[in-house]
Amino acid sequence: MLKALIFDVDGTLADTERDGHRVAFNRAFAEAGLPIVWDEALYGRLLVITGGKERLLHFFTHVRPDLRPAGDLNALIRHLHARKTDIYSDLLNSEGVPLRPGIRRLLGEARDRGLKLAIATTTTEKNLEPIWTALGPQARGWFHTVGAGDCVAAKKPAPDVYEYVLAGLGLAARDCLAFEDSENGLRAATGAGLSTIVTVTDYTRDQDFSAALLVVDHLGEPDLPLTRLTGTAFASRLLDVDALMALKLSAGGTSR
């Protein structure tokens, strides 16, 4: 019995990494007077590190330690991340959030069918505000449980944020489906026992998704059919609630 859908945010609900978070990081660096630019290729490599503060620490300690400024690194990281969050929010509020195909449709269908909705992300809760704006003025109320930012100590690929969300929903993993876009996210979701559908991005397309129930390019629209890349076969041109229930049944109530 499918009772809830749990969504990652960046890359899953919206395509925000390349032209959102990356741009905001670079503007925060420039504002701080740091000679650092994360181009698309470098940012793609940095995305294997989950969490913005963790990504900054990895960059300064393992990628370019020669660019590490003198002084308290942790204080600098906190400052850069706070400014990046503000810049990102302003950027998306002014230019809009590019929701991925099928997201608005599926969220509406799920609500109409009585399914609970939840968020499981490492992004800060403030970064969700442009998502709510893009979905509509009542969107925050659509989600029964939101696991975001530092609500748990261990970030993805640890399963902690999904376990937090399942506890908030009051449901077992067998009653839910998770939606992710990255290998780290998939590992987190399946680590919590969740069957998981992956919608790839340009950054994640070549990652290992062998544990996913299904891997597609996006969720599909009536005039924009999805492409199944790997995983369970199905006949639909898009993922709606009926298709998800059939996929969940094929998974036998266990993670894949």
SERO-4910 file (N, C-alpha, C, O; in steps of 0.05 Angstrom, whole numbers):
BEGIN
 pado doro    nc1    nc2    nc3   cac1   cac2   cac3    cc1    cc2    cc3    oc1    oc2    oc3
  Met    A     17    -24      0      0      0      0     18     25      0     33     29     18
  Leu    A     15     41    -20     30     66    -22     16     88     -7     -7     94    -13
  Lys    A     29    100     13     17    120     29     30    147     28     18    167     36
  Ala    A     56    148     19     70    174     19     92    174     -2    103    154     -9
  Leu    A     98    198    -12    120    204    -30    139    223    -16    131    243     -5
  Ile    A    165    216    -17    185    232     -4    205    242    -25    217    226    -40
  Phe    A    209    268    -26    225    280    -47    250    294    -37    250    308    -17
  Asp    A    272    288    -50    296    305    -49    289    332    -62    268    334    -76
  Val    A    305    352    -59    299    379    -71    317    385    -95    308    385   -118
  Asp    A    343    391    -89    360    401   -111    366    379   -131    377    358   -124
  Gly    A    358    384   -156    361    364   -177    337    346   -180    334    333   -200
  Thr    A    320    345   -159    296    327   -160    271    343   -164    256    339   -183
  Leu    A    264    360   -145    241    378   -149    248    400   -169    231    407   -186
  Ala    A    272    410   -168    280    432   -185    308    429   -194    325    418   -180
  Asp    A    315    439   -218    342    438   -229    357    463   -220    358    482   -234
  Thr    A    368    462   -196    378    486   -183    409    486   -180    419    507   -171
  Glu    A    422    465   -186    451    464   -180    468    482   -197    481    500   -187
  Arg    A    469    477   -223    488    491   -241    483    521   -241    502    537   -238
  Asp    A    458    530   -245    452    558   -248    440    571   -223    431    594   -224
  Gly    A    440    556   -201    430    567   -176    452    566   -154    465    587   -149
  His    A    456    543   -142    476    541   -121    504    548   -130    518    562   -116
  Arg    A    512    538   -153    539    544   -163    544    574   -167    564    584   -158
  Val    A    525    587   -179    527    616   -183    528    631   -156    544    649   -153
  Ala    A    512    622   -137    511    635   -111    537    631    -96    547    650    -83
  Phe    A    549    608    -97    576    603    -85    596    623    -97    611    635    -83
  Asn    A    596    625   -124    616    642   -137    613    671   -129    632    685   -126
  Arg    A    588    680   -127    583    708   -119    592    712    -90    602    734    -83
  Ala    A    588    692    -73    597    695    -45    627    696    -44    639    711    -28
  Phe    A    641    680    -60    670    681    -61    680    709    -70    697    721    -57
  Ala    A    668    720    -91    676    746   -101    671    768    -81    687    786    -77
  Glu    A    648    766    -67    641    786    -47    661    786    -24    667    807    -13
  Ala    A    672    762    -18    692    759      4    720    765     -6    739    764     10
  Gly    A    723    772    -31    750    778    -42    767    754    -46    792    756    -47
  Leu    A    755    730    -49    770    705    -53    773    699    -83    754    702    -98
  Pro    A    797    692    -92    802    686   -121    793    658   -128    809    642   -138
  Ile    A    767    653   -125    757    626   -129    733    627   -148    715    643   -144
  Val    A    733    610   -168    710    607   -186    706    577   -189    723    562   -198
  Trp    A    682    568   -182    674    540   -187    661    538   -214    637    545   -217
  Asp    A    676    529   -235    663    525   -261    645    500   -261    644    486   -241
  Glu    A    632    495   -283    612    474   -283    625    447   -279    614    430   -265
  Ala    A    649    442   -290    662    416   -287    671    412   -258    666    391   -247
  Leu    A    683    432   -246    692    429   -218    668    426   -200    669    409   -182
  Tyr    A    647    441   -204    624    439   -187    612    411   -189    603    400   -169
  Gly    A    612    400   -213    602    372   -216    618    353   -199    606    334   -188
  Arg    A    644    356   -197    660    338   -181    655    343   -151    655    324   -135
  Leu    A    651    368   -144    646    375   -116    619    365   -106    616    361    -82
  Leu    A    601    359   -124    574    350   -116    575    323   -103    555    314    -91
  Val    A    597    308   -105    598    282    -91    599    287    -61    594    268    -45
  Ile    A    605    311    -52    605    318    -24    578    331    -18    571    351    -29
  Thr    A    563    318      0    536    327      6    536    349     27    548    346     48
  Gly    A    522    371     22    520    393     41    539    415     33    562    411     27
  Gly    A    528    440     34    544    463     25    568    469     43    590    473     32
  Lys    A    565    468     69    588    473     87    608    451     84    632    456     84
  Glu    A    599    426     81    617    404     78    632    406     51    656    398     50
  Arg    A    619    416     31    631    420      4    654    441      6    675    437     -6
  Leu    A    648    462     20    669    483     24    693    472     39    716    478     31
  Leu    A    688    458     60    710    446     75    727    427     58    752    428     59
  His    A    714    411     43    728    392     25    745    408      5    768    400     -1
  Phe    A    734    429     -6    749    445    -26    774    457    -14    796    455    -26
  Phe    A    772    469      9    794    483     21    815    463     33    838    471     36
  Thr    A    807    439     40    826    420     52    837    400     33    859    389     38
  His    A    822    393     12    830    371     -6    834    379    -35    850    367    -49
  Val    A    818    399    -45    820    406    -73    839    428    -78    858    425    -95
  Arg    A    836    450    -64    854    473    -67    863    484    -40    855    506    -33
  Pro    A    879    469    -25    888    479      1    905    504     -2    908    519     17
  Asp    A    917    509    -26    933    533    -31    916    558    -30    926    580    -27
  Leu    A    889    555    -34    871    578    -33    858    582     -6    842    600     -3
  Arg    A    866    566     13    854    568     40    865    594     53    889    596     57
  Pro    A    848    612     61    857    637     73    867    632    102    860    611    114
  Ala    A    883    650    111    893    648    139    869    654    158    850    667    150
  Gly    A    871    643    182    851    649    202    833    624    207    840    602    199
  Asp    A    810    629    219    792    609    228    776    599    204    757    612    194
  Leu    A    783    575    194    770    564    170    740    559    175    724    565    158
  Asn    A    733    548    198    705    542    204    688    567    204    666    566    195
  Ala    A    699    588    215    684    614    216    680    624    187    659    634    180
  Leu    A    701    622    170    699    630    143    678    614    128    662    625    113
  Ile    A    678    588    132    658    571    119    630    578    128    612    579    111
  Arg    A    626    583    153    599    591    162    590    617    149    567    620    141
  His    A    609    636    147    603    662    134    596    658    104    576    668     95
  Leu    A    614    643     90    609    639     62    583    625     56    568    632     38
  His    A    577    605     73    553    590     68    528    607     74    508    605     60
  Ala    A    529    623     95    506    641    101    502    661     78    479    665     70
  Arg    A    523    672     68    520    691     46    511    677     21    494    688      6
  Lys    A    522    653     16    513    638     -8    483    632     -6    469    634    -26
  Thr    A    473    625     18    445    619     21    428    644     15    407    642      2
  Asp    A    436    667     25    421    692     20    422    699    -10    401    706    -21
  Ile    A    445    696    -23    448    703    -51    431    683    -68    417    692    -87
  Tyr    A    432    658    -61    416    637    -75    386    644    -73    372    642    -93
  Ser    A    377    650    -49    349    657    -45    341    681    -62    320    680    -75
  Asp    A    357    702    -62    351    726    -78    351    719   -107    334    729   -122
  Leu    A    370    703   -116    372    696   -144    347    681   -154    336    688   -174
  Leu    A    339    661   -139    316    645   -148    290    661   -144    271    657   -160
  Asn    A    288    677   -123    264    693   -120    261    714   -143    238    720   -150
  Ser    A    283    723   -153    281    743   -175    279    730   -202    265    741   -220
  Glu    A    291    706   -206    291    694   -232    273    669   -234    268    659   -256
  Gly    A    263    660   -211    245    637   -212    260    610   -209    284    609   -215
  Val    A    245    590   -201    256    563   -197    248    545   -220    224    543   -226
  Pro    A    267    532   -234    260    514   -256    251    487   -245    268    469   -242
  Leu    A    225    484   -240    215    458   -231    220    437   -253    218    443   -277
  Arg    A    226    413   -245    231    392   -265    205    382   -277    184    383   -263
  Pro    A    206    371   -301    181    362   -314    167    341   -297    179    322   -286
  Gly    A    141    344   -294    124    325   -281    120    330   -251    103    318   -238
  Ile    A    136    348   -239    135    352   -210    109    364   -201     95    353   -184
  Arg    A    102    386   -213     77    400   -205     53    381   -209     35    379   -192
  Arg    A     53    367   -232     31    349   -238     29    327   -218      7    321   -207
  Leu    A     52    313   -211     51    291   -193     43    299   -165     28    286   -151
  Leu    A     54    322   -156     47    331   -129     17    336   -127      4    329   -107
  Gly    A      5    348   -147    -24    353   -147    -40    327   -147    -59    324   -132
  Glu    A    -31    308   -164    -45    282   -165    -43    267   -139    -63    255   -129
  Ala    A    -19    268   -127    -16    253   -101    -33    265    -79    -45    250    -64
  Arg    A    -35    291    -78    -52    304    -58    -81    297    -63    -96    291    -44
  Asp    A    -90    297    -88   -118    290    -95   -124    261    -87   -147    254    -81
  Arg    A   -104    243    -88   -108    215    -81   -104    209    -52   -105    186    -44
  Gly    A    -98    229    -36    -95    225     -7    -68    215      2    -66    206     25
  Leu    A    -47    217    -15    -21    209     -7     -8    232      9    -11    255      3
  Lys    A      8    225     29     24    245     43     48    252     27     59    235     12
  Leu    A     57    277     30     81    286     16    102    294     37     95    304     59
  Ala    A    127    290     31    149    298     50    174    306     34    177    299     11
  Ile    A    191    320     48    217    329     37    239    317     54    238    316     78
  Ala    A    260    307     40    284    297     53    308    308     38    316    298     17
  Thr    A    320    329     49    341    343     35    363    352     54    359    354     78
  Thr    A    387    357     43    409    369     59    410    399     56    424    412     71
  Thr    A    395    410     38    395    439     35    381    452     59    365    440     72
  Thr    A    388    477     64    376    491     87    347    497     82    338    499     60
  Glu    A    332    499    104    303    504    101    298    530     87    278    533     73
  Lys    A    315    550     91    311    576     78    312    573     47    298    587     33
  Asn    A    329    554     38    331    549      9    305    537     -3    303    535    -27
  Leu    A    287    528     14    262    517      4    242    539     -2    222    534    -16
  Glu    A    246    563      7    227    584      3    221    590    -26    197    593    -34
  Pro    A    241    591    -44    235    594    -73    219    570    -84    204    574   -103
  Ile    A    224    547    -73    208    523    -82    179    527    -76    161    523    -93
  Trp    A    173    536    -51    145    540    -44    133    562    -62    110    560    -70
  Thr    A    149    583    -68    139    604    -85    132    594   -113    112    601   -124
  Ala    A    150    577   -123    145    566   -150    121    548   -152    106    548   -172
  Leu    A    116    533   -130     93    515   -130     67    529   -124     46    520   -134
  Gly    A     68    550   -109     43    564   -103     42    573    -74     57    562    -57
  Pro    A     25    592    -67     25    604    -40     19    584    -17     27    589      5
  Gln    A      6    563    -23     -1    543     -2     17    519     -2     12    500     12
  Ala    A     38    519    -18     54    495    -22     67    484      3     68    460      6
  Arg    A     76    501     21     89    491     45     71    473     60     79    453     72
  Gly    A     45    479     60     25    463     74     20    436     61      7    419     73
  Trp    A     29    433     37     24    407     23     41    385     36     34    361     34
  Phe    A     64    392     48     83    372     57     80    367     87     84    385    104
  His    A     73    342     93     68    334    120     93    337    138     92    346    160
  Thr    A    116    329    127    141    329    141    163    340    123    165    332    100
  Val    A    180    357    134    203    368    120    228    363    136    231    373    158
  Gly    A    246    347    124    272    343    136    292    358    119    296    352     96
  Ala    A    304    379    131    322    397    116    345    406    133    344    406    157
  Gly    A    367    414    119    390    426    132    402    409    153    410    386    148
  Asp    A    405    420    177    418    406    199    399    392    218    405    390    242
  Cys    A    376    383    208    357    369    226    369    343    236    360    332    257
  Val    A    388    332    221    403    309    230    433    314    228    441    331    211
  Ala    A    449    301    243    478    306    243    492    295    218    510    308    207
  Ala    A    484    272    209    498    258    187    483    264    161    459    258    159
  Lys    A    497    275    142    484    282    116    484    257     98    497    237    103
  Lys    A    468    259     76    469    238     56    498    234     47    512    253     44
  Pro    A    507    209     43    492    184     38    482    169     63    471    148     61
  Ala    A    487    180     87    475    168    111    445    169    109    434    188     97
  Pro    A    431    150    120    402    148    117    387    166    137    362    165    137
  Asp    A    401    181    154    389    194    176    365    212    169    345    212    183
  Val    A    368    229    148    347    247    141    321    232    133    299    241    139
  Tyr    A    324    210    119    301    194    112    288    180    136    264    178    138
  Glu    A    305    172    155    294    160    180    279    181    196    258    176    208
  Tyr    A    290    206    196    276    228    209    249    233    196    229    237    210
  Val    A    248    233    169    223    238    155    203    216    159    179    221    164
  Leu    A    212    191    159    194    168    163    182    170    191    158    164    195
  Ala    A    198    178    211    188    181    238    167    203    239    146    200    252
  Gly    A    172    225    225    153    247    224    127    239    210    105    248    219
  Leu    A    129    223    189    105    213    175     90    193    192     65    189    188
  Gly    A    104    179    209     92    157    224     86    133    207     67    118    211
  Leu    A    104    129    187    100    107    168    125     90    166    147     99    173
  Ala    A    121     65    157    144     48    152    154     53    124    139     63    106
  Ala    A    179     46    119    191     50     92    175     35     71    173     45     48
  Arg    A    164     12     77    149     -3     57    124     11     47    113      4     26
  Asp    A    115     32     61     91     47     54     97     71     36     79     86     29
  Cys    A    123     76     30    131    101     17    148     96     -7    160     74    -11
  Leu    A    150    116    -24    169    117    -46    186    142    -43    176    163    -35
  Ala    A    212    140    -49    230    163    -49    237    170    -77    238    154    -95
  Phe    A    243    196    -81    251    207   -107    278    222   -103    280    240    -86
  Glu    A    298    214   -118    325    225   -116    336    230   -144    325    222   -164
  Asp    A    359    244   -144    373    249   -170    402    241   -169    415    242   -190
  Ser    A    412    233   -146    441    227   -144    446    201   -130    429    189   -117
  Glu    A    471    191   -134    478    165   -121    478    168    -91    469    150    -77
  Asn    A    489    191    -80    488    195    -51    460    195    -40    454    183    -19
  Gly    A    442    208    -55    414    208    -46    401    181    -47    387    173    -29
  Leu    A    408    166    -68    397    138    -71    408    121    -48    392    106    -36
  Arg    A    433    123    -41    444    108    -19    430    115      7    425     98     24
  Ala    A    425    141     11    411    149     36    383    137     37    375    127     58
  Ala    A    368    139     15    341    129     15    339     99     18    324     89     34
  Thr    A    355     84      3    355     55      5    366     46     32    358     25     42
  Gly    A    384     62     43    394     55     70    373     56     91    375     43    112
  Ala    A    352     73     86    329     74    104    308     54     96    286     54    108
  Gly    A    313     37     76    294     17     68    274     25     48    255     11     43
  Leu    A    278     48     34    259     59     16    264     50    -13    287     52    -23
  Ser    A    243     41    -27    245     38    -56    247     66    -67    233     84    -59
  Thr    A    264     69    -87    272     96    -96    271     98   -127    281     81   -141
  Ile    A    259    120   -136    259    127   -164    279    150   -168    279    169   -153
  Val    A    297    147   -188    317    167   -193    310    182   -219    305    169   -240
  Thr    A    311    208   -218    308    225   -242    335    238   -246    343    256   -230
  Val    A    350    230   -266    378    238   -269    380    267   -278    361    278   -289
  Thr    A    403    280   -272    409    306   -283    435    303   -300    447    282   -300
  Asp    A    443    325   -313    468    324   -328    492    318   -310    511    305   -318
  Tyr    A    490    327   -284    512    322   -265    513    293   -256    534    283   -249
  Thr    A    490    280   -255    489    254   -242    484    230   -261    484    207   -252
  Arg    A    481    236   -286    472    215   -305    490    190   -305    480    168   -309
  Asp    A    516    193   -300    534    171   -302    540    158   -275    558    141   -273
  Gln    A    525    165   -254    530    153   -228    517    125   -226    502    117   -244
  Asp    A    523    111   -205    514     83   -201    486     83   -189    483     90   -165
  Phe    A    466     76   -205    439     75   -195    428     46   -196    403     42   -199
  Ser    A    445     26   -193    437     -1   -195    417     -9   -173    403    -29   -176
  Ala    A    417      5   -151    399     -1   -129    372     12   -131    354      8   -114
  Ala    A    367     27   -152    342     41   -156    320     23   -166    325      4   -181
  Leu    A    296     29   -158    273     15   -169    269     21   -199    262      4   -215
  Leu    A    275     47   -205    271     57   -233    289     82   -236    291     98   -218
  Val    A    301     84   -260    316    108   -267    305    120   -292    303    106   -313
  Val    A    297    145   -292    285    159   -315    299    186   -318    313    195   -301
  Asp    A    294    199   -341    305    225   -346    289    247   -331    300    267   -323
  His    A    262    242   -328    245    260   -313    219    245   -309    215    223   -318
  Leu    A    200    258   -295    175    244   -288    154    244   -311    135    228   -310
  Gly    A    158    261   -331    141    260   -354    117    279   -352    107    284   -330
  Glu    A    109    289   -375     85    305   -378     69    293   -402     80    279   -418
  Pro    A     43    299   -404     28    289   -427     40    295   -454     39    278   -472
  Asp    A     53    318   -457     66    326   -482     96    323   -481    110    331   -500
  Leu    A    106    310   -460    135    307   -457    140    280   -443    145    279   -419
  Pro    A    139    258   -459    142    231   -446    170    227   -435    190    237   -446
  Leu    A    170    212   -413    196    206   -400    210    184   -416    198    170   -433
  Thr    A    236    181   -410    252    159   -421    261    141   -397    275    152   -379
  Arg    A    255    116   -398    265     97   -377    293     90   -385    299     82   -407
  Leu    A    312     95   -366    340     89   -370    347     61   -360    360     46   -375
  Thr    A    340     55   -336    344     28   -325    322     23   -304    308     41   -296
  Gly    A    321     -2   -295    302     -9   -274    277    -22   -284    275    -31   -307
  Thr    A    257    -23   -267    232    -38   -272    218    -27   -297    214     -3   -300
  Ala    A    210    -45   -315    196    -37   -339    167    -30   -333    155    -41   -316
  Phe    A    157    -10   -348    128     -3   -345    120     10   -371    137     19   -387
  Ala    A     94     12   -376     83     20   -402     77     49   -404     74     60   -426
  Ser    A     74     63   -382     65     91   -382     85    110   -394    109    105   -392
  Arg    A     76    132   -406     93    153   -416    100    174   -395    116    191   -400
  Leu    A     87    171   -372     94    189   -349     88    174   -323     75    153   -323
  Leu    A    100    184   -302     95    172   -276     73    187   -261     77    209   -252
  Asp    A     50    173   -260     27    184   -244     23    165   -220     39    147   -216
  Val    A      3    171   -204     -1    155   -180     -6    126   -186      5    108   -172
  Asp    A    -22    120   -206    -27     92   -213     -1     78   -221      3     55   -213
  Ala    A     15     91   -237     41     79   -245     59     74   -221     72     54   -219
  Leu    A     59     93   -202     75     90   -178     66     67   -161     82     52   -150
  Met    A     39     64   -159     28     42   -143     36     15   -156     42     -4   -141
  Ala    A     35     13   -182     43    -11   -196     72    -17   -192     80    -40   -188
  Leu    A     89      4   -193    117      0   -189    123     -9   -160    140    -26   -155
  Lys    A    109      3   -141    113     -4   -113    105    -33   -109    118    -48    -94
  Leu    A     83    -42   -122     75    -70   -119     96    -88   -131    101   -110   -120
  Ser    A    108    -80   -153    129    -97   -165    153    -99   -147    168   -119   -149
  Ala    A    158    -79   -130    181    -80   -112    176    -98    -89    195   -104    -74
  Gly    A    152   -107    -85    146   -126    -63    148   -115    -36    151   -129    -16
  Gly    A    146    -87    -33    147    -75     -7    175    -73      5    178    -67     28
  Thr    A    195    -78    -12    222    -76     -1    238    -56    -18    231    -50    -41
  Ser    A    260    -46     -7    277    -28    -23    291    -44    -44    296    -68    -42
  Arg    A    298    -29    -66    312    -41    -89    339    -28    -93    354    -36   -111
***
